[in-house]
């Protein structure tokens, strides 16, 4: 689909590629397949600008994020600190998925050394790894996990709103195998999603998890069968949200869920959602249109949210 007119132009990108597969949808593709879409410091800030623009652009309602090639994202890119030879890059591309976490751990050892040096740790934006691992934002983002999803890649996915995974996707937090820790936001979140014992198993062993197991544990909404496209399924789901329901109600409902996700009690979260968000849509265009369409037994004609 051609780029629609926007209130402001999208930010320039080099790490990622932006497209607009349908009305009201933004698709962000991590576009460094030869590096398994690992993200460096510049990439974090580029993606923060992209998702900030997405939240502020009235015509966009749902975001989708995926990876080019055989990986969604294999974690942090450390080439800026420890350059890889062309031979090493070719070797990484030939590694079997089941061996990949072991082979990617050598750079993590060096990352551990970097973090021990004062003033040398690269800064991330407040939204975290890939601008997603600690993002709050206003609008929902769907992860379309097309393959390898390790370390920071997995930490991003854990904090997205919905997850569609390829049947061949693999998930892991391998940091503990080399003495580092997944500190981009995943650990307290998986405790909430999985419960203490399953979260402990995943975080303390660093083992890989299949898409099917991730779905059975509640980390993935849908697993796409072999031969089907994971992005197409994510776009279908995104269209359902973007055009089938009120954009205002989506934002406020999402905020109500995040109130519980971020640690508020039921009463506090309910009060905050009602007082800070729900009151802002009462009597406004989409609420009036939704009720009127229901009474008139027709499809509502939603307008872009002004929240």
Residue pairs with C-beta under 8 A, 6 or more apart in sequence:
1 19
1 20
1 21
1 22
1 23
2 20
3 20
4 20
4 23
4 59
5 59
6 57
6 59
7 56
7 57
7 58
7 59
8 53
8 56
8 57
10 18
10 50
10 53
10 57
11 46
11 49
11 50
11 53
13 46
13 50
14 42
14 46
15 30
15 31
15 32
15 39
15 40
15 42
15 43
15 46
15 47
16 28
16 29
16 30
16 31
16 43
16 46
16 47
16 50
17 28
17 29
17 31
17 68
18 26
18 27
18 28
18 29
18 50
19 26
19 27
19 29
20 26
20 27
21 27
21 64
21 231
21 235
22 235
22 238
22 239
22 242
23 242
23 243
24 59
24 60
24 61
24 62
24 242
24 243
25 60
25 61
25 62
25 63
25 64
25 235
25 238
25 239
25 242
26 54
26 60
26 62
26 63
26 64
27 63
27 64
27 65
27 66
27 231
27 235
28 47
28 50
28 63
28 64
28 65
28 66
29 65
29 66
29 67
29 68
30 37
30 39
30 65
30 66
30 67
30 68
30 72
30 73
30 130
31 37
31 68
32 38
32 68
32 77
33 67
33 68
33 69
33 70
33 71
34 69
34 89
34 93
35 77
35 79
35 89
35 92
36 69
36 70
36 71
36 73
36 74
36 92
36 148
37 67
37 68
37 69
37 71
37 72
37 73
37 74
37 153
38 73
38 74
38 75
38 76
38 77
38 78
39 47
39 73
39 75
39 76
39 77
39 129
39 130
39 152
40 76
40 77
40 78
40 79
40 80
40 122
41 80
41 122
41 123
41 124
43 77
43 130
44 124
44 125
44 128
44 129
44 130
44 131
45 125
45 131
47 130
47 131
47 132
48 125
48 127
48 131
50 131
51 63
51 127
51 131
51 132
51 135
51 137
51 141
54 60
54 63
54 137
54 139
55 137
55 138
55 139
58 304
58 305
58 306
59 304
60 139
61 139
61 241
61 242
61 247
61 250
61 304
61 305
62 139
62 140
62 141
62 142
62 238
62 241
62 242
63 139
63 140
63 141
63 142
63 238
64 141
64 142
64 143
64 144
64 231
64 234
64 235
64 238
65 132
65 141
65 142
65 143
65 144
65 156
65 160
66 72
66 143
66 144
66 145
66 146
66 230
66 231
66 234
67 73
67 145
67 146
67 147
67 153
69 147
70 97
70 146
70 147
70 148
71 146
71 147
71 148
71 149
71 153
72 143
72 145
72 146
72 147
72 148
72 149
72 153
72 157
72 169
73 130
73 148
73 149
73 150
73 152
73 153
73 156
74 100
74 104
74 148
74 149
74 150
74 151
74 153
75 104
75 108
75 150
75 151
75 152
75 153
76 107
76 108
76 111
76 129
76 151
76 152
78 107
78 110
78 111
78 114
80 122
81 110
81 111
81 114
82 107
82 110
84 92
92 103
92 104
95 103
97 147
97 148
97 168
97 170
97 208
98 170
98 208
100 148
100 150
101 150
101 172
101 174
101 177
101 206
101 208
102 174
102 177
104 150
104 151
104 174
105 174
105 177
105 178
108 151
108 174
108 175
108 178
108 180
109 178
109 179
111 180
112 178
112 179
112 180
114 120
114 121
115 121
115 180
124 184
125 131
126 134
127 133
127 134
127 135
127 136
127 137
128 134
128 135
128 155
128 156
128 159
128 184
128 185
129 152
129 155
129 156
129 184
129 185
130 152
130 153
130 156
132 141
132 156
132 159
132 160
133 152
133 155
133 156
133 158
133 159
133 184
133 185
133 186
134 159
134 184
134 185
135 141
135 159
136 258
136 262
138 251
138 254
138 255
138 307
139 250
139 251
139 254
140 161
140 162
140 241
140 250
140 254
141 160
141 161
142 160
142 161
142 162
142 163
142 164
142 234
142 237
142 238
143 156
143 157
143 160
143 162
143 163
143 164
143 234
144 164
144 165
144 230
144 231
144 233
144 234
145 157
145 163
145 164
145 165
145 166
145 169
145 171
145 211
145 220
145 230
146 166
146 169
146 230
146 231
147 166
147 168
147 169
147 170
148 169
148 170
149 157
149 169
149 170
149 171
149 172
150 170
150 171
150 172
150 173
150 174
151 172
151 173
151 174
151 175
151 182
152 182
152 184
154 171
154 172
154 173
154 182
154 186
155 173
155 182
155 184
155 185
155 186
156 184
157 163
157 171
157 219
158 185
158 186
158 189
158 190
158 193
158 219
159 185
159 186
159 189
161 254
162 221
162 237
163 214
163 219
163 220
163 221
163 222
164 220
164 221
164 222
164 224
164 230
164 233
164 234
164 237
165 211
165 214
165 215
165 220
165 222
165 223
165 224
165 230
166 211
166 223
166 224
166 230
167 211
167 212
167 223
167 224
167 225
167 226
168 211
168 226
169 210
169 211
169 214
169 223
169 230
170 208
170 209
170 210
170 211
171 208
171 209
171 210
171 211
171 214
171 219
172 206
172 207
172 208
172 209
173 182
173 186
173 202
173 203
173 206
174 206
175 181
175 182
175 206
176 203
176 204
176 205
176 206
177 206
181 187
182 203
186 203
187 199
187 203
189 261
190 198
190 199
190 202
190 203
190 219
191 199
192 261
193 199
193 218
193 219
194 202
194 217
194 218
194 219
198 217
201 207
202 209
209 217
209 219
211 220
211 223
212 223
214 220
215 221
215 222
215 223
221 237
222 233
222 237
224 230
224 233
241 250
243 302
245 302
246 286
246 287
246 289
246 290
246 300
246 302
247 286
247 302
247 303
247 304
247 305
248 281
248 284
248 286
248 287
248 305
248 307
249 281
249 286
249 290
250 305
251 277
251 305
251 307
252 273
252 277
252 278
252 280
252 281
252 307
255 273
255 276
255 277
256 269
256 270
256 273
256 277
259 268
259 269
259 270
259 272
259 273
260 266
260 269
264 272
277 307
280 307
281 287
281 307
284 306
285 303
286 300
286 302
286 303
286 305
289 300
289 301
289 302
289 303
290 300
290 302
292 300
293 299
293 300
293 301
294 300
